[in-house]
Amino acid sequence: MSDPITSFFKAIGRGGHVDMLEEATGSIRFDLTHEQGVDRWFVAIERGDIRVSRDGGKADCVFHGSRATFDRILAGQSQMYPAWLRNEITTEGDVRLARLFVRLMPAPPEAHHPREFGRQRERAA
Protein backbone atom coordinates (compact mmCIF):
# COMPACT_ATOMS: atom_id res chain seq x y z
CA MET A 1 0.00 0.00 0.00
CA SER A 2 1.46 3.39 -0.96
CA ASP A 3 2.00 6.19 1.49
CA PRO A 4 -0.16 9.22 0.54
CA ILE A 5 2.32 11.71 2.01
CA THR A 6 5.26 10.30 0.06
CA SER A 7 3.12 10.15 -3.09
CA PHE A 8 2.03 13.78 -2.63
CA PHE A 9 5.55 15.15 -2.17
CA LYS A 10 6.94 13.06 -5.03
CA ALA A 11 4.15 14.31 -7.31
CA ILE A 12 4.76 17.99 -6.59
CA GLY A 13 8.51 17.39 -6.97
CA ARG A 14 7.94 15.88 -10.42
CA GLY A 15 5.61 18.72 -11.35
CA GLY A 16 8.57 20.98 -12.08
CA HIS A 17 7.27 24.49 -12.73
CA VAL A 18 3.99 25.65 -11.17
CA ASP A 19 2.61 28.83 -12.76
CA MET A 20 0.59 29.87 -9.70
CA LEU A 21 3.83 30.00 -7.65
CA GLU A 22 5.86 32.12 -10.12
CA GLU A 23 6.01 34.99 -7.63
CA ALA A 24 7.31 32.74 -4.85
CA THR A 25 10.90 32.05 -3.86
CA GLY A 26 11.80 30.34 -0.60
CA SER A 27 11.90 27.06 1.25
CA ILE A 28 9.35 25.19 3.31
CA ARG A 29 10.02 22.31 5.67
CA PHE A 30 7.33 19.94 6.90
CA ASP A 31 7.96 18.31 10.29
CA LEU A 32 5.35 15.55 10.54
CA THR A 33 5.31 13.70 13.85
CA HIS A 34 4.30 10.09 14.46
CA GLU A 35 4.95 7.42 17.09
CA GLN A 36 8.39 6.55 15.73
CA GLY A 37 9.63 10.15 15.44
CA VAL A 38 9.47 12.93 12.87
CA ASP A 39 9.37 12.77 9.07
CA ARG A 40 10.85 15.81 7.35
CA TRP A 41 10.11 17.00 3.85
CA PHE A 42 11.86 20.01 2.33
CA VAL A 43 10.29 21.97 -0.52
CA ALA A 44 12.38 24.60 -2.33
CA ILE A 45 10.52 27.04 -4.57
CA GLU A 46 12.35 29.31 -6.99
CA ARG A 47 9.99 31.48 -9.02
CA GLY A 48 7.59 28.59 -9.51
CA ASP A 49 10.18 25.84 -9.96
CA ILE A 50 9.80 23.22 -7.21
CA ARG A 51 12.30 20.77 -5.79
CA VAL A 52 11.44 18.29 -3.04
CA SER A 53 13.85 16.40 -0.80
CA ARG A 54 13.98 14.72 2.60
CA ASP A 55 16.59 17.17 3.92
CA GLY A 56 15.82 18.67 7.28
CA GLY A 57 17.79 21.90 6.93
CA LYS A 58 16.85 25.47 7.72
CA ALA A 59 13.79 26.76 5.92
CA ASP A 60 12.01 30.09 5.47
CA CYS A 61 8.76 28.50 6.65
CA VAL A 62 8.17 25.39 8.79
CA PHE A 63 4.93 23.42 9.09
CA HIS A 64 4.51 21.37 12.27
CA GLY A 65 1.81 18.73 12.61
CA SER A 66 1.11 15.05 12.84
CA ARG A 67 1.29 12.58 9.97
CA ALA A 68 -2.29 11.60 10.81
CA THR A 69 -3.53 15.18 10.29
CA PHE A 70 -1.64 15.51 7.02
CA ASP A 71 -3.00 12.13 5.87
CA ARG A 72 -6.56 13.37 6.54
CA ILE A 73 -5.89 16.56 4.57
CA LEU A 74 -4.51 14.63 1.59
CA ALA A 75 -7.48 12.22 1.71
CA GLY A 76 -9.90 15.16 1.56
CA GLN A 77 -11.29 14.42 5.03
CA SER A 78 -9.94 17.73 6.36
CA GLN A 79 -8.57 20.94 4.89
CA MET A 80 -5.42 22.90 5.60
CA TYR A 81 -6.96 26.20 6.74
CA PRO A 82 -9.38 24.66 9.25
CA ALA A 83 -6.51 22.48 10.55
CA TRP A 84 -4.53 25.71 11.13
CA LEU A 85 -7.46 27.26 12.99
CA ARG A 86 -7.73 24.18 15.22
CA ASN A 87 -3.94 24.28 15.83
CA GLU A 88 -3.59 20.78 14.39
CA ILE A 89 -0.99 22.33 12.09
CA THR A 90 1.18 25.28 13.05
CA THR A 91 3.65 27.32 11.06
CA GLU A 92 6.60 29.49 11.84
CA GLY A 93 8.54 31.82 9.61
CA ASP A 94 7.30 33.21 6.29
CA VAL A 95 3.54 32.64 6.44
CA ARG A 96 3.17 34.02 2.90
CA LEU A 97 4.97 30.92 1.61
CA ALA A 98 2.66 28.72 3.68
CA ARG A 99 -0.42 30.38 2.20
CA LEU A 100 0.94 29.97 -1.33
CA PHE A 101 1.79 26.31 -0.74
CA VAL A 102 -1.78 25.55 0.33
CA ARG A 103 -2.72 26.06 -3.35
CA LEU A 104 -0.94 22.78 -4.12
CA MET A 105 -3.05 20.78 -1.68
CA PRO A 106 -5.70 18.53 -3.23
CA ALA A 107 -9.27 19.77 -3.17
CA PRO A 108 -11.89 17.82 -1.22
CA PRO A 109 -13.44 15.05 -3.35
CA GLU A 110 -16.80 16.84 -3.59
CA ALA A 111 -15.29 20.21 -4.57
CA HIS A 112 -16.29 21.89 -7.84
CA HIS A 113 -14.40 24.48 -9.82
CA PRO A 114 -16.41 27.73 -9.47
CA ARG A 115 -16.77 28.29 -13.22
CA GLU A 116 -17.93 24.73 -13.90
CA PHE A 117 -20.36 24.96 -10.98
CA GLY A 118 -21.78 28.18 -12.50
CA ARG A 119 -22.16 26.57 -15.93
CA GLN A 120 -24.00 23.60 -14.41
CA ARG A 121 -26.39 25.93 -12.58
CA GLU A 122 -27.05 27.90 -15.77
CA ARG A 123 -27.88 24.70 -17.69
CA ALA A 124 -30.22 23.54 -14.94
CA ALA A 125 -32.11 26.87 -14.89
Stockholm file with secondary structure:
# STOCKHOLM 1.0

chainA/1-125         MSDPITSFFKAIGRGGHVDMLEEATGSIRFDLTHEQGVDRWFVAIERGDIRVSRDGGKADCVFHGSRATFDRILAGQSQMYPAWLRNEITTEGDVRLARLFVRLMPAPPEAHHPREFGRQRERAA
#=GR chainA/1-125 SS CCCHHHHHHHHHHHTCBCGGGTTCEEEEEEEEEETTEEEEEEEEEETTEEEEECCCCCCSEEEEEEHHHHHHHHTTSSCHHHHHHTTSEEEEECHHHHHHHGGGSCCCTTCCCHHHHHHHHHHHC
#=GC SS_cons         CCCHHHHHHHHHHHTCBCGGGTTCEEEEEEEEEETTEEEEEEEEEETTEEEEECCCCCCSEEEEEEHHHHHHHHTTSSCHHHHHHTTSEEEEECHHHHHHHGGGSCCCTTCCCHHHHHHHHHHHC
//
